[in-house]
Amino acid sequence: MSEVLTAVLMVSGTLLMVVAGVGVVRMPDALCRGHAVAKAVSLGIALILLGLWARLGANADGLKLALAILFQLLTIPVAGHLLARAVYLKNLPRWRERPVNRHDRKD
């Protein structure tokens, strides 16, 4: 049973990482790319580490994996936010169909 759970978690995490890679190639601007990567990679890494944790059990290595999962879930979204903020502040080109921020309007 442990091997099946490990395999399911690791394969689903790997698939999410592949989806994030496809999202980087397919998305039209840096804001969309950052969103795709931050969401899929955080969950993908967490699922892969959970699969490894299911394999190793609740010993000292399991505690290290739990801390690694927590660290990843805290840092990847923050990095995505900082990337989006940098894109916004540098006024890089955006996707034409993206809704405009209310602060950008010149009404």
Backbone torsions as a table, in degrees:
resi	resn	phi	psi	omega
1	MET	NA	-38.1	-179.6
2	SER	-64.8	-37.4	179.4
3	GLU	-67.0	-37.0	179.1
4	VAL	-66.9	-45.6	178.4
5	LEU	-61.9	-43.6	177.7
6	THR	-59.8	-46.0	-178.6
7	ALA	-64.7	-43.5	-179.5
8	VAL	-63.0	-45.1	-179.1
9	LEU	-65.7	-43.5	-178.1
10	MET	-70.4	-39.6	178.8
11	VAL	-67.5	-41.9	178.8
12	SER	-66.8	-37.4	175.6
13	GLY	-64.3	-40.5	178.3
14	THR	-65.6	-41.1	178.0
15	LEU	-63.2	-39.2	177.0
16	LEU	-65.2	-35.7	177.2
17	MET	-67.0	-37.0	176.6
18	VAL	-66.1	-41.4	177.1
19	VAL	-61.2	-39.1	177.1
20	ALA	-63.3	-40.4	177.5
21	GLY	-64.3	-40.6	176.6
22	VAL	-65.9	-37.6	178.6
23	GLY	-62.7	-36.1	177.9
24	VAL	-64.3	-38.0	-178.4
25	VAL	-77.1	-38.2	-171.1
26	ARG	-88.8	-25.0	-174.8
27	MET	-72.3	147.8	-170.8
28	PRO	-79.5	-28.2	-178.1
29	ASP	-141.0	174.4	-174.2
30	ALA	-65.6	-33.2	179.5
31	LEU	-66.4	-43.4	177.7
32	CYS	-66.2	-40.4	179.3
33	ARG	-63.7	-44.0	179.4
34	GLY	-62.7	-38.1	178.4
35	HIS	-65.5	-44.9	-179.0
36	ALA	-63.6	-42.7	-178.3
37	VAL	-70.4	-45.5	-176.1
38	ALA	-62.0	-41.5	-178.1
39	LYS	-72.6	-52.4	-173.5
40	ALA	-71.6	-37.8	-178.4
41	VAL	-70.5	-40.9	179.3
42	SER	-61.0	-44.9	179.0
43	LEU	-70.6	-37.5	179.4
44	GLY	-63.2	-46.9	178.4
45	ILE	-64.8	-40.9	179.2
46	ALA	-61.7	-41.9	179.8
47	LEU	-67.5	-39.1	177.8
48	ILE	-64.4	-44.4	179.0
49	LEU	-68.0	-34.2	174.8
50	LEU	-65.2	-37.1	175.8
51	GLY	-63.3	-41.4	176.9
52	LEU	-67.2	-37.6	177.7
53	TRP	-64.7	-39.8	177.1
54	ALA	-63.7	-33.0	179.6
55	ARG	-73.7	-41.3	-175.3
56	LEU	-82.2	-28.7	-178.3
57	GLY	90.6	-173.4	-173.6
58	ALA	-96.7	63.1	174.4
59	ASN	-112.8	-161.4	-177.6
60	ALA	-62.1	-36.0	177.6
61	ASP	-67.0	-35.0	176.7
62	GLY	-63.0	-38.6	177.2
63	LEU	-65.0	-40.2	177.4
64	LYS	-63.3	-39.2	177.9
65	LEU	-66.9	-38.3	176.9
66	ALA	-62.0	-41.0	177.4
67	LEU	-67.5	-36.5	177.1
68	ALA	-65.3	-40.8	177.4
69	ILE	-62.6	-45.8	179.0
70	LEU	-61.0	-44.0	179.9
71	PHE	-62.2	-43.0	179.9
72	GLN	-64.9	-42.3	-178.3
73	LEU	-70.1	-20.4	176.6
74	LEU	-88.9	-35.0	-171.9
75	THR	-91.7	-35.3	-176.5
76	ILE	-65.0	-46.4	176.9
77	PRO	-63.7	-34.4	177.7
78	VAL	-65.7	-42.1	177.7
79	ALA	-63.3	-40.1	176.8
80	GLY	-62.9	-39.6	178.3
81	HIS	-65.8	-42.2	178.7
82	LEU	-64.5	-37.7	175.9
83	LEU	-63.1	-45.7	179.2
84	ALA	-63.5	-38.7	178.6
85	ARG	-66.0	-39.8	178.0
86	ALA	-64.3	-41.3	177.9
87	VAL	-62.7	-42.2	-179.4
88	TYR	-65.8	-45.3	-177.4
89	LEU	-70.9	-31.5	177.7
90	LYS	-81.1	-6.6	178.5
91	ASN	56.2	45.4	177.8
92	LEU	-70.0	156.1	-177.9
93	PRO	-59.5	140.5	-179.7
94	ARG	-115.0	165.0	175.8
95	TRP	-63.6	134.1	-175.8
96	ARG	-61.2	-33.7	-175.8
97	GLU	-87.7	2.3	178.8
98	ARG	-70.9	135.3	177.0
99	PRO	-61.9	143.3	-177.3
100	VAL	-82.9	140.8	176.2
101	ASN	-67.8	143.9	-176.2
102	ARG	-65.1	-22.5	178.8
103	HIS	-78.7	-16.4	-178.9
104	ASP	-84.8	-15.6	-176.2
105	ARG	-68.8	148.6	179.9
106	LYS	-112.3	34.4	-178.3
107	ASP	-71.4	NA	NA
